[in-house]
């Protein structure tokens, strides 16, 4: 299970269906990715990451640690992405 993905989605106050719709993928596909029942393609990783304001490569890291202060983590991610533009 990708607990980190669940935590980030919930911190954004999104349901699986809302996130899937924003990412342009089926809710069942997203659900299986989140629960670890299905691997994620690069294309879907990019779509989901865009909705959550994350780097898409996070889906392919072996160990993902979600900070206790999720809002600070997400703000730092957003700031980092803005600087890169």
ABEGO torsion letter per residue (X at the ends): XBAAAAAAAAAAGBBAAAAAAAAGBBAAAAAAAAAGABBBBAAAAAAAAAAAGBBAAAAABABBBBBABAAAAAAAAAAAAAAAX
